[in-house]
Amino acid sequence: MKSIRVIPLTLFTIWLVIFCCYYAKSVLKTDEVAGSKRMAPPRNDVISSRGSRPIKYNNRTDDTKINNESRTLNNILHVRVDTSKFQKIDLQSCKSTLLDIEVAPAYSMPLTALASFPRSGNTWSRSLIQIATKYSTGSAHWEAERKIDLKNWFKAGSEDFKLRKGVCVKTHFYGENHIPNFDNGAILLLRNPYYSLVSEFMRFYSRLRNVSMPEIIRSMRNRDERWTKFLPTYAEKWRDTAINWITLCERLMIVFYEDLEENPIHELTRMVKFLGQPVLPRRIQCAVHFYAPMKGRQDHASQMTFDPYTPEMHGIVDGYITEVNRTLLQKNANPLPVYEKYLLSS
């Protein structure tokens, strides 16, 4: 009787061992697959990179690391590129890149903003991007662009930007209802407000109010009512433009105007990659050849031999710079460069 009872028990034990081995193998395989997904290398377009030159920054000089676990902190993408292997080109061959720029078919482009406070390099960046990508750029200010001389250059800019014909869309708007229009996010251009505010004051009164440049210079030198009323309002707009795009845009790349001046090929390559367009070294170099950096102050430095900002004005601008910088740091983004107060002509 004992032998009869042992046999079934032995068979049951063997079956149980086989089942356990099979189950353990299945679980291990599943864990390996899941683990490989968790350990996948990060995408290149979300890795922090400052480029090749050391720059002095507020509060921090090291590269910022991205917190990939938090979507609220990870809306700012740090696009890494390597332009060291770009081959030198014959610049005489660049002429064709001015002639083959196309307006994309309607509804063929994702909506990507090229956002900035006025006088922060938006028009310059659009020209660079058009040559680099071969596509025209649009504009949220398209009705106004229909009336300007540049409409033949920024061809998609004279049509409703929601038609999606531009590789990116210029905008100086920063409202809560405007930013969500851009389903592919935005490139945000940030420039030293001490320069962009003076430049915007000059543009506003010379182009829109037909005031002569010598009179505009006198307004700033004398700190008259035009300048003293303009500064607080527009400095606040500089701050709000930056903070709204940083906090409300779900996919954002920040380009510092000063970096674009210093290393235009590197920064333009980053913008092209962010836009999802092929990186074409020849076109990128041709773009920079035709639209070389202005080194920032040529629009007014030759006429400005004084600091137009009063101590009170410095306090306002410095306070807004601090606010924007704090917002960037809260987002684990690269901080602002240390902005000089105002560089006088030498």
C-alpha positions in Angstrom: 0.0 0.0 0.0 2.9 2.3 0.7 4.3 2.0 -2.8 0.9 2.8 -4.3 0.8 6.0 -2.3 4.4 7.1 -3.1 4.1 7.0 -6.8 1.4 9.6 -7.2 3.1 11.8 -4.7 6.4 11.6 -6.6 4.7 12.4 -9.9 3.0 15.4 -8.3 6.3 16.7 -6.9 8.0 16.4 -10.3 5.1 18.3 -12.0 5.3 21.0 -9.3 9.0 21.5 -9.8 8.6 21.8 -13.6 5.7 24.3 -13.2 7.7 26.4 -10.8 10.8 26.5 -13.1 8.6 27.5 -16.1 6.8 30.2 -14.1 10.1 31.6 -12.7 11.6 31.7 -16.2 8.6 33.6 -17.6 8.6 36.2 -14.8 12.4 36.7 -15.3 12.0 37.3 -19.0 9.2 39.8 -18.4 11.3 41.7 -15.9 14.2 41.8 -18.3 12.0 43.3 -21.0 10.6 45.8 -18.6 14.0 46.6 -17.3 15.4 47.2 -20.8 12.6 49.7 -21.4 13.3 51.5 -18.1 17.0 51.6 -18.8 16.7 52.8 -22.4 19.2 55.6 -23.2 17.7 59.1 -23.2 16.8 60.8 -26.4 19.5 63.3 -27.7 17.0 66.1 -27.7 16.5 66.1 -24.0 20.1 66.2 -22.9 21.5 69.4 -21.4 24.3 71.0 -23.4 25.7 74.5 -23.3 28.0 74.3 -26.4 31.7 74.6 -26.5 32.4 78.0 -24.9 32.3 78.7 -21.2 29.7 81.4 -20.3 29.1 83.1 -17.0 25.7 82.5 -15.6 23.6 83.7 -12.7 24.0 81.4 -9.7 25.4 78.5 -11.6 28.1 77.7 -14.2 27.7 73.9 -14.6 25.4 72.2 -17.1 21.9 71.7 -15.9 20.7 68.1 -15.6 17.1 67.3 -16.7 14.7 65.6 -14.3 13.1 63.2 -16.7 10.7 61.8 -14.1 8.7 65.0 -13.8 6.7 66.3 -16.8 6.2 69.7 -15.1 10.0 70.2 -14.9 10.8 68.6 -18.2 8.9 70.8 -20.6 12.3 72.6 -21.4 14.3 70.5 -23.8 18.1 70.8 -24.0 19.0 69.9 -27.6 22.5 68.6 -28.0 24.3 68.8 -31.3 27.9 68.4 -32.5 29.0 70.8 -35.3 32.7 70.0 -35.0 32.6 67.7 -38.0 30.9 70.2 -40.4 33.0 70.4 -43.5 34.0 73.8 -44.8 32.1 74.8 -47.9 32.6 77.0 -50.9 30.6 80.1 -49.9 30.2 81.0 -53.6 27.8 78.0 -53.9 25.4 79.5 -51.3 23.5 81.8 -53.6 21.1 79.0 -54.6 20.0 78.7 -51.0 18.4 82.1 -51.2 16.3 81.1 -54.1 14.9 77.7 -53.3 13.0 78.4 -50.1 9.5 77.0 -50.2 6.2 77.7 -48.5 5.0 74.3 -47.2 1.7 73.0 -48.3 -1.3 73.9 -46.1 -1.6 71.9 -42.9 1.6 70.1 -43.5 3.7 71.6 -40.7 3.3 71.2 -36.9 2.8 74.5 -35.2 6.0 75.6 -33.5 6.4 79.1 -32.2 9.5 81.2 -32.5 8.6 83.4 -29.5 10.3 86.5 -28.1 10.0 89.9 -26.7 10.5 92.4 -29.6 14.1 93.2 -30.6 15.4 89.9 -29.3 16.6 88.4 -32.7 13.3 87.0 -34.0 13.6 88.4 -37.6 17.3 87.4 -37.7 16.5 83.9 -36.5 13.7 83.5 -39.0 16.1 84.3 -41.9 18.7 81.8 -40.6 16.0 79.1 -40.1 14.6 79.6 -43.6 17.9 79.1 -45.4 18.9 76.2 -43.1 15.6 74.3 -43.5 14.6 75.4 -47.0 11.1 76.3 -45.7 9.5 79.7 -45.2 8.5 80.9 -41.7 5.1 82.0 -40.6 4.0 84.8 -38.3 1.3 85.2 -35.7 1.4 88.9 -36.8 0.5 87.8 -40.4 -2.0 90.6 -41.0 0.6 93.2 -40.3 3.3 91.4 -42.3 1.2 91.6 -45.4 1.9 95.4 -45.4 5.7 95.3 -45.0 8.5 95.0 -47.5 9.7 91.7 -46.0 6.6 89.8 -47.2 8.4 88.6 -50.3 11.1 87.1 -48.1 8.9 85.7 -45.3 6.3 84.4 -47.7 4.4 82.2 -45.3 4.4 85.1 -42.9 1.7 87.0 -44.8 -0.9 84.1 -44.4 -2.8 83.0 -41.4 -0.3 81.0 -39.3 -3.0 78.4 -38.4 -2.7 77.2 -42.0 0.5 75.6 -40.9 2.6 76.6 -43.9 5.6 77.8 -42.0 8.4 75.7 -40.5 8.0 77.9 -37.4 5.8 80.9 -36.4 7.1 84.3 -35.2 5.2 85.6 -32.2 5.5 88.3 -29.7 2.3 87.3 -28.0 2.4 85.6 -24.7 -1.2 85.2 -23.5 -2.6 82.1 -21.8 -4.9 81.5 -24.8 -2.2 82.0 -27.4 0.5 79.6 -26.2 -1.6 76.4 -26.5 -2.1 77.0 -30.2 1.4 75.6 -30.8 1.1 71.8 -30.6 4.8 71.3 -31.3 5.9 73.8 -28.6 8.2 76.7 -29.1 11.7 78.1 -29.3 12.0 81.0 -26.9 14.6 83.7 -27.7 15.8 85.6 -24.7 18.0 88.7 -24.9 19.5 91.0 -22.4 16.6 93.4 -21.6 18.9 96.4 -21.2 19.5 96.2 -24.9 16.2 95.0 -26.2 14.3 97.7 -24.3 16.4 100.5 -25.8 16.1 99.0 -29.2 12.3 98.6 -28.9 12.0 102.2 -27.7 13.8 103.4 -30.8 11.8 101.2 -33.1 8.5 102.3 -31.5 9.1 106.0 -31.8 11.0 106.0 -35.1 8.8 103.7 -37.1 5.4 104.0 -35.4 5.5 107.7 -34.3 7.8 109.1 -37.0 10.1 110.7 -34.4 13.7 111.4 -35.6 16.5 109.4 -34.1 18.3 112.4 -32.6 15.1 113.3 -30.8 14.7 109.8 -29.5 18.3 109.9 -28.2 17.5 113.1 -26.4 14.5 111.6 -24.8 16.6 108.9 -23.2 19.5 111.3 -22.3 17.1 113.7 -20.6 15.0 110.8 -19.2 11.9 112.6 -20.4 8.3 111.4 -20.0 8.3 109.3 -23.1 11.2 107.1 -21.9 10.3 107.0 -18.2 6.7 105.9 -19.0 7.8 103.4 -21.7 10.4 101.6 -19.6 8.2 100.2 -16.7 5.5 98.9 -19.1 7.7 97.3 -21.6 10.1 95.8 -19.0 7.1 94.1 -17.5 6.2 92.7 -20.9 9.8 91.4 -21.2 9.3 89.5 -18.0 5.8 88.3 -18.8 6.9 87.0 -22.2 9.6 84.9 -20.7 7.7 83.6 -17.7 4.5 82.7 -19.6 6.3 80.7 -22.3 8.6 79.0 -19.7 5.7 77.9 -17.5 2.8 77.4 -20.0 4.5 75.9 -23.0 4.6 72.1 -22.9 7.6 71.7 -25.1 10.2 74.5 -25.1 13.7 75.1 -26.2 15.4 78.3 -25.0 18.0 80.1 -27.1 20.0 83.0 -25.5 20.5 85.8 -28.1 24.1 86.2 -26.8 24.8 82.5 -27.6 23.4 82.9 -31.0 25.8 85.9 -31.6 28.7 84.0 -30.2 28.2 80.6 -31.9 25.5 81.0 -34.6 26.2 77.7 -36.4 25.9 75.7 -33.1 22.7 77.5 -32.0 21.1 77.4 -35.5 21.8 73.6 -35.7 20.0 73.2 -32.3 17.0 75.1 -33.6 16.8 73.1 -36.8 17.0 69.8 -34.8 14.3 71.0 -32.4 12.0 71.8 -35.4 12.4 68.2 -36.6 14.1 69.2 -39.8 17.2 67.5 -41.4 20.5 69.0 -40.2 22.1 70.1 -43.5 25.6 71.5 -42.7 25.9 73.3 -46.0 22.7 75.1 -45.7 23.4 76.0 -42.1 26.8 77.5 -43.0 25.2 79.4 -45.9 22.6 80.8 -43.6 25.2 82.2 -41.2 27.2 83.5 -44.2 24.3 85.6 -45.4 23.0 86.6 -42.0 26.1 86.9 -39.9 25.8 88.0 -36.2 25.4 91.8 -35.8 27.2 91.6 -32.5 24.2 93.0 -30.8 24.5 96.7 -30.6 25.0 98.1 -34.1 21.4 99.3 -34.2 22.0 101.9 -31.5 25.4 101.6 -29.9 27.0 104.0 -32.3 24.6 106.7 -31.1 24.5 105.8 -27.4 27.3 107.3 -25.4 25.5 107.2 -22.0 23.5 104.9 -19.8 19.9 105.8 -20.3 18.7 104.0 -17.2 18.2 105.8 -13.9 18.9 103.9 -10.6 15.2 103.3 -10.3 15.0 101.9 -13.8 17.9 99.6 -13.0 16.0 98.3 -10.0 13.0 97.5 -12.1 14.9 95.7 -14.8 17.2 93.8 -12.4 14.1 92.7 -10.4 12.5 91.2 -13.6 15.8 89.5 -14.6 15.9 87.9 -11.1 12.3 86.7 -11.5 12.9 85.1 -14.9 16.1 83.5 -13.7 14.3 82.1 -10.7 11.6 80.6 -12.9 14.3 79.0 -15.1 16.0 77.4 -12.1 12.7 76.1 -10.8 12.3 74.3 -14.1 15.8 72.8 -13.9 16.7 74.9 -17.0 20.0 76.7 -17.7 20.0 80.0 -16.0 20.3 83.4 -17.7 23.7 84.7 -18.6 25.0 87.5 -16.3 23.6 90.5 -18.2 25.7 93.6 -18.4 23.9 96.7 -17.4 24.5 98.7 -20.6 27.6 98.6 -22.7 28.6 102.1 -23.8 30.3 102.7 -27.1 34.1 102.7 -27.0 
